[in-house]
Amino acid sequence: MKLNERSLAFYATCDSPADNSGFLYKRGERHTAYHRRWFVLKGNMLFYFEERDSREPVGVIVLEGCNVELCDSAENFAFAIRFGGSKSRTYVLAAESQAAMESWVKSLSRASFDYMRLVVRELEKQLQEMSRGLPGGCGGSQDAPGPWKPKPSGLEQSRERLPAVPAVVPKENGCAVWNNVLGADRPPDTSGCGGHDEEGTPRPPPLPPRRRVMNGEAAVAESPSTFCRLHEQYSREVARLRQDWQQKRRGPQP
């Protein structure tokens, strides 16, 4: 990729976020005096300006094939950017505080593509270990995956969680008592309806007998054993009542 001064100046001053920025003291190449410059780190490029509001950078350092290390210098908090090769230049910089120096050394050491390759390789290795379930993987399982089992539906889960309802409700002192404890003993079924249907679902308890007053005498209906008997008995009573109501409506016949 070809770069020119205009493209570099635009990239240095555009609104893209910077990895680090701040004032540093830069030692000159010919003269050993330090000059205060504004530095901006974007990716693997370190731009430096004369002032913070300068429109164009004075220079740029491409951080590839270099090492960032501390060095002895007349200025405090100094560090150097050293490139390989006998004729390569070494950039000596100095921060204004210990915290600023540590921040710059850390960010500059991680700016090169070589460091990014190492990070990517390490992440790929961890991903492979996790997928294979090796002991060194993060959260990997050592056991082989078992056969797939379908997830039970909501109705089956509710049947497993809910306790069984007894077919006949026991009574104490004339009041019905429900025992929802799993595994509780059930009283024998004497209603003739059966406690469970074909699918094993418990049936509700039978209806209690009713009292009706007819012709001044209390008649107690027989205890039904099935719903069909109850239906037949009540239908006969309804038919008789309807017949009496129709006769009263017609009035006495001559």
C-alpha positions as MATLAB code, in Angstrom:
seq = 'MKLNERSLAFYATCDSPADNSGFLYKRGERHTAYHRRWFVLKGNMLFYFEERDSREPVGVIVLEGCNVELCDSAENFAFAIRFGGSKSRTYVLAAESQAAMESWVKSLSRASFDYMRLVVRELEKQLQEMSRGLPGGCGGSQDAPGPWKPKPSGLEQSRERLPAVPAVVPKENGCAVWNNVLGADRPPDTSGCGGHDEEGTPRPPPLPPRRRVMNGEAAVAESPSTFCRLHEQYSREVARLRQDWQQKRRGPQP';
ca = [
       0.000    0.000    0.000;
       1.369    3.408   -0.998;
       1.142    6.302    1.447;
       1.849    9.956    0.849;
       2.075   12.964    3.117;
      -1.503   14.042    2.476;
      -3.022   10.673    3.394;
      -0.865   10.413    6.513;
      -1.814   13.937    7.603;
      -5.490   13.194    7.095;
      -5.288    9.924    9.074;
      -3.400   11.647   11.892;
      -5.948   14.471   12.271;
      -9.199   12.658   11.431;
     -11.881   11.827   14.017;
     -10.913    8.161   14.327;
     -10.269    7.164   17.959;
      -6.656    7.159   19.120;
      -5.127    4.356   21.160;
      -3.133    6.865   23.218;
      -2.301   10.554   23.130;
      -0.432   13.082   25.249;
       2.655   15.213   25.592;
       6.094   13.562   25.539;
       9.635   14.897   25.439;
      11.478   13.747   22.316;
      15.254   13.809   22.049;
      16.604   15.197   18.772;
      18.576   13.082   16.321;
      21.487   15.479   15.891;
      21.129   17.535   19.041;
      20.552   15.753   22.321;
      18.151   18.389   23.586;
      14.596   17.314   24.389;
      11.592   18.994   22.760;
       8.041   18.809   24.024;
       5.767   17.307   21.368;
       2.159   16.166   21.164;
       2.007   12.411   20.348;
      -0.940   10.493   18.918;
      -0.930    6.681   18.599;
      -3.276    5.165   15.991;
      -2.801    1.495   15.239;
       0.878    0.875   14.519;
       1.605    4.531   13.671;
       2.902    7.044   16.224;
       2.404   10.638   15.035;
       3.971   13.648   16.756;
       3.042   17.333   16.374;
       4.678   20.553   17.462;
       1.532   21.624   19.329;
      -1.705   19.971   20.279;
      -3.701   22.087   17.812;
      -1.320   21.630   14.874;
      -2.983   20.692   11.594;
      -0.178   18.501   10.271;
       2.202   16.143   12.072;
       5.928   16.788   12.150;
       6.758   13.115   11.730;
       5.501    9.552   12.114;
       7.060    6.364   13.548;
       5.874    3.018   12.159;
       5.980    0.597   15.076;
       6.994   -2.612   13.268;
      10.082   -4.651   14.084;
      10.927   -2.589   17.164;
      11.250   -3.023   20.910;
      10.068   -0.597   23.573;
      12.244   -0.562   26.688;
      13.327    1.697   29.517;
      16.624    3.538   29.207;
      18.978    5.738   31.216;
      18.769    9.395   30.309;
      19.170   12.847   31.753;
      15.380   13.171   31.729;
      13.239   11.293   34.173;
      10.732    8.671   33.054;
      12.592    8.015   29.782;
      12.109    5.054   27.448;
      13.381    4.149   23.992;
      11.963    2.669   20.777;
      14.741    0.543   19.268;
      14.661   -0.969   15.760;
      16.725   -3.894   14.558;
      19.749   -3.184   12.395;
      22.980   -1.280   12.853;
      21.884    1.794   10.893;
      18.388    2.009   12.385;
      17.472    4.989   14.497;
      16.573    4.786   18.159;
      13.877    7.153   19.399;
      14.306    8.309   23.000;
      11.189    9.716   24.656;
      10.400   10.884   28.177;
       7.059   11.170   29.940;
       5.965   13.689   32.535;
       5.160   11.117   35.241;
       5.641    7.468   36.146;
       2.011    6.607   35.337;
       2.241    8.257   31.911;
       5.472    6.404   31.134;
       3.937    3.020   32.029;
       0.868    3.772   29.947;
       2.918    4.703   26.891;
       5.264    1.724   27.171;
       2.318   -0.648   27.437;
       0.389    0.835   24.519;
       3.458    1.076   22.246;
       4.446   -2.532   22.978;
       1.011   -3.725   21.854;
       0.745   -1.571   18.725;
       2.604   -3.776   16.213;
       1.004   -6.413   14.008;
       3.451   -8.991   15.341;
       1.888   -8.638   18.776;
      -1.605   -8.936   17.259;
      -0.569  -12.161   15.500;
       0.557  -13.639   18.807;
      -2.733  -12.678   20.431;
      -4.753  -14.203   17.575;
      -2.751  -17.437   17.711;
      -3.261  -17.724   21.455;
      -6.997  -17.143   21.099;
      -7.221  -19.740   18.332;
      -5.370  -22.246   20.520;
      -7.738  -21.632   23.435;
     -10.732  -22.001   21.109;
      -9.471  -25.343   19.817;
      -8.873  -26.601   23.358;
     -12.373  -25.574   24.387;
     -13.944  -27.271   21.356;
     -12.011  -30.499   21.938;
     -12.662  -30.511   25.678;
      -8.997  -30.716   26.665;
      -8.052  -30.200   30.346;
      -6.183  -27.004   29.460;
      -9.239  -25.430   27.841;
     -11.218  -22.756   29.592;
     -14.401  -24.402   30.773;
     -13.946  -27.417   28.455;
     -15.588  -30.687   29.382;
     -13.467  -33.865   29.541;
     -16.431  -36.190   29.137;
     -17.511  -37.273   25.682;
     -20.831  -35.794   24.587;
     -23.723  -38.138   25.208;
     -26.605  -38.937   22.859;
     -29.066  -36.177   22.181;
     -32.306  -36.367   24.070;
     -35.436  -34.383   23.218;
     -36.458  -31.779   25.713;
     -39.686  -32.681   27.525;
     -42.683  -30.540   26.722;
     -44.288  -28.181   29.189;
     -47.135  -30.630   29.944;
     -44.707  -33.444   30.793;
     -42.633  -31.147   33.015;
     -45.724  -29.972   34.859;
     -46.791  -33.603   35.461;
     -43.372  -34.356   36.935;
     -43.441  -31.348   39.256;
     -47.076  -31.448   40.426;
     -48.087  -33.992   43.101;
     -50.725  -36.600   42.373;
     -54.305  -35.752   43.370;
     -56.120  -38.522   45.290;
     -59.233  -39.999   43.671;
     -61.259  -39.780   46.897;
     -60.829  -36.849   49.225;
     -60.402  -37.969   52.858;
     -62.467  -36.122   55.462;
     -61.727  -35.098   59.013;
     -64.508  -33.708   61.201;
     -66.728  -33.263   58.147;
     -64.131  -31.204   56.205;
     -62.264  -32.333   53.148;
     -58.515  -32.729   53.625;
     -56.151  -32.672   50.648;
     -52.811  -34.409   51.035;
     -50.408  -33.173   48.340;
     -47.332  -34.922   49.679;
     -45.698  -37.141   47.097;
     -45.930  -40.814   47.930;
     -48.687  -40.356   50.492;
     -51.005  -43.296   51.036;
     -54.277  -43.083   49.116;
     -57.591  -44.388   50.496;
     -59.256  -47.137   48.511;
     -61.492  -46.034   45.629;
     -65.127  -46.993   46.375;
     -66.912  -44.616   44.020;
     -66.755  -46.940   41.031;
     -65.285  -44.178   38.832;
     -61.607  -45.164   39.094;
     -58.865  -42.912   40.442;
     -57.001  -42.465   37.119;
     -57.839  -42.570   33.445;
     -56.019  -44.484   30.711;
     -53.173  -41.930   30.556;
     -52.648  -42.000   34.309;
     -54.119  -38.543   34.935;
     -55.974  -38.314   38.295;
     -59.711  -37.631   38.093;
     -61.546  -35.103   40.254;
     -63.520  -36.347   43.276;
     -67.227  -37.243   42.759;
     -70.055  -34.802   43.507;
     -71.667  -35.043   46.965;
     -75.388  -36.001   47.292;
     -78.019  -33.224   47.375;
     -81.199  -32.781   49.392;
     -84.451  -31.591   47.820;
     -87.806  -30.929   49.542;
     -90.807  -32.274   47.648;
     -94.403  -32.308   49.008;
     -93.209  -31.405   52.493;
     -90.980  -34.435   52.800;
     -87.240  -34.447   52.593;
     -86.043  -36.823   49.932;
     -82.393  -37.679   49.861;
     -81.043  -38.625   46.473;
     -79.165  -41.824   46.321;
     -75.440  -41.516   46.111;
     -74.569  -41.792   42.386;
     -71.709  -43.920   41.311;
     -71.290  -42.474   37.844;
     -72.037  -39.237   36.055;
     -74.609  -40.989   33.853;
     -76.793  -41.904   36.831;
     -76.684  -38.358   38.135;
     -77.670  -37.029   34.738;
     -80.618  -39.401   34.417;
     -81.892  -38.631   37.916;
     -81.719  -34.847   37.518;
     -83.261  -35.007   34.042;
     -86.287  -36.864   35.451;
     -86.716  -34.228   38.174;
     -86.475  -31.422   35.637;
     -89.075  -33.137   33.442;
     -91.532  -33.464   36.360;
     -91.037  -29.849   37.400;
     -91.573  -28.674   33.827;
     -94.764  -30.742   33.563;
     -96.140  -29.286   36.807;
     -95.337  -25.756   35.656;
     -97.167  -26.283   32.353;
    -100.259  -27.617   34.128;
    -100.336  -24.630   36.485;
     -99.983  -22.278   33.552;
    -102.997  -23.838   31.722;
    -105.110  -23.583   34.812;
    -107.784  -25.984   36.065;
    -109.518  -27.894   33.254;
    -113.379  -27.922   33.226;
];
